[in-house]
Amino acid sequence: MPAECLATMPCQHKYCSRCMKQMVLTVISEEGLFPPRCCKLDIPVETILPVLTPKERSFYILKAQEYAIPAAERWYCPAATCGRFIPSQHVKSASASQTCPYCSTKICSGCRDLAHSSRGCSPDPGLAAVLEEARIKQWRRCYDCGSMVELVSGCDHVTCRCKAQFCYKCGDPWSACACAASGKRPADFLAVLIGHTKLSRDQEAELSAVVTAILRNERLRDEEAAANAKAKTEGTRRESKRLSRMSIDLLRRDIIL
């Protein structure tokens, strides 16, 4: 591919538009990896937007607005059929209630749940149910922003979407965790593999996030392959039944003749 058709990163690495787009769309869904980077340098928005479709650009800009706000200060529609992030320009700080710009649901500014009468905000029964489910399934809640985290794969070093780092085993901040001795953490093992004797906390977090993203993509690929195989098997079974019915019809026709 001609050099003039490649996008140049701040670190002088070059990407074709297809690879660039794939990287950006992957990063959008992983707040811990946002914004897109190369060699730890943020890729300028002016380089990103041209490779996206108009719909993808709008989605990228909305996600950039969402991730720029601390998780505890973000507004989301509480309606079960919506749940979308509400940009700050649609939030009226002095109002007792808010309106979702997407589904027009009324929201209480006090508890950020569905709007209710003038009585005081009551404890959210839905939250209590989620916390009980988290206790049963051993999920962890971020000590900084309160977000619920489920570890699907990877090590116990978790980086929340708010950037807080904690141990999935005990829930304590990673810097204060004593669950794993030095040399036993997955990041220490990976450090040996890549030729370093020691990784900083930032390097550990970045390495863990990349490995987790890779494992997640592999899991999604395996699930997609399994679904395709199942669909193919069902299609083959239907075709076999159809051929069997045709054979029976032909046999009946021969008997009648």
N, C-alpha and C positions, 0 to 999 in steps of 0.2 A: 504494500500500500504506500503511495507517495507520502513523503513527510508532511507536505502541506495539508493533507487530509487528516492528520493526527492532532489530537488536543495535547498541548504541552502543559505539564503540571509545574507548580512552583519549584519542585526539586529537579525539573528538567526531564523527568520521565515522560514518555508519550503513550497515549491511549487512542485506540480507534474508537469511533463513536459508539459502536455496538458494545464493546467491553466497558466503556465509560458509563453507558446507560445502565447496563446490568449491575455494575457496582453501586451506582446511585440508588437504584430501586431496591437493592438489598439493604443498604444502609438506612433508608427511610423507615423501615419497619423495626429497626434495632436502635433504640435511642442511645444506648451505650456506645454505638459506633458512629453516631451522628456528631458533626457533619462529615461528609466524605473527606478522606485524607489520603495522602500518598507520602510516605516517608515522614509521617507525623505532622505534615504541613497541610493545613486546610486548603481544599480546592476552591478557588473563587467561584462565586455564584455565576459570574459572567461566563465561566467555562462549562458549568453544569447545565444551565437552562437551555442552551441551543440544542443539546442532544435529546431533549425530552419533548413529548407531544404537548399541546396546549393543556390537556387534562392532567397530564403528569406534572407539568409546571405548577399548576394551581395546587395540586396535592403536595408538592415539595414545599412550596411557600407556606402553606397552612401548617405543615409539620414543623417547619423552621420556626414559625411563630409559637407553636405549642411547646417545643423543646426549649425555647429561650426563656420560658417562664418556669420558675421553681415548681416542682410537682405539687407541693402543698398549696400553692396559690392558683392553680389552674381551675377552670370551670368546665364541667362536663354536664351534658343534659342527663338528668336522672331518669328520663323515660326509657322503659325497657326496649322499646322499638327504635330508639335513637342512640343515645349514649355518646354523641359526638362532642368533640372539643369545641368550646365556645371562645372565639377570639376576644381579646380584651376590649376591642372597640365596641363590642356588643354588650359589655357589662357596665351597668350604671351603678357606680359606687354608692350613691346616696339613696338609692331606691330600696324599698323593703322587699321587692320581688324582681326577678329577671324573667326574660322571655327568650326561649331557645330560638335562634334565627333560622333553624332548619325545620322544626316541627311545631313551633309556636307553643310549646309546653311552658307553663308558668312554673317558676322555680323560687323557692324561699331563699332570700339572701342570707338568712341566719344559719340554717343547717344545710343549705344547698340541695335539699331534697325537693320533692314535689310541693308546690305551694299549698299552704293549709290555712286554717282560720287564724284569728288574731291570738289565739292561745300560744303559750310558749312552745318552742320546738321540743318534740319528744325524741327519745332514743330511737335510732333507726333499727327496726326489727330485722330488716334485710342484712344490715351490717352484723348484727348478732349471729344470724344464721351463717354468714360467710366465715366469721371467726370460729364458730363451732366446727364448720366443715374443714377449716384450715387446721384446727387442732387434731381432728380425726386423721386427716391425710398428711399431717406433719409438714405443712407449708410454713414459710417464715414471713414475718412482717418486717419491713425495713424500719430500723430504729430511727431514721431521720425523717422520712416523708410519710410513713405508714402504709406504703403500697404492699400488696400481698405478692409474694414471690414463690414460684414452684420450680424446683430444680429438676429439669428433665434429663440433662446429661452434663458431664463435665465435673470439675472439682468443687469443693465446698467454698471456694473463694468466689463470692457473688458480688457483682457490681450492679447496683440498682439503677434504674433509669434516672434517678436524681443524682447519680455519681457517687453515692455513699457506698462504701465497701464493707461487707460484713461476712461472718462465717455462717454457713447454712446450718451447721450442726448445733451451735449454741446461740446464734443470733447476735453475738457481740460484735462490735466494730472489729474489722480485720486486724487493725494495728494492736488491739488488746486481746485478741484471741489466743488461747493457749491449747487449743485442741490438737494441733499438729506441730510436732517438733521440727526444728530446722532440718532440711534435707529430706523430709517426708512429704512435703507439699508437692502436688503435681507440677507447680510452676518451677520448683527446684529441679525436678527431674527433667523438665523441658529445657531448663537453662543448660543442663549438661549436654543435651542433644544438640543445641544450637551453638555450643562452644563457649558459653560464658560460665563463670564460676558463681556469679551472684547477680540477681536481678533486683532492681529497685521496685518499690511498691507500684509505681506507675507502669513499669514494664510488665510486672506480674498481672496487673489489671488488664492491660492491653492484650497481652498474650492469651490470657484466659478468655477474654471476650472474643478474640479471633477463633480460638479453638472451639468455643461453644457455638459460634455461628456456623463453623464448618460442620460440626456434628449435627446441628439442627438441619442444615441443608441436606446432609446425607440421609437423615431420618425422613425428611419430607420426600426426597427422591425415592427412597425405598417404599414409602407408603404409596406414592403415586404408581410405582412399578407394580406393587401388589394389587392396587385397584385396577390397573390396566389388564393385569393377568386374569383377575376375577371377571372383568367385563368380557374379555376374550373367551374365557371358559363358558360363561353364560351364553355368549353369542354362538359358540360352537354347539352347545347343548340344544339351543333353539333351532339351529339349522339342522341338527341331527333329527330332532322331532319332526321338523317340516318334511325332511326327506323320507322319514318313516311313514308319515301320513300319505305322501305321494305314492310310495311303494304299495301301501295297502290299497289305495284307490285304483292303482293300475292292476293289481292282482284281482280285485273285485270285478273290474271291467273285463279282464280276460276270462274270468269264470262265467260271467253273463254271456259273453260272446261264444 
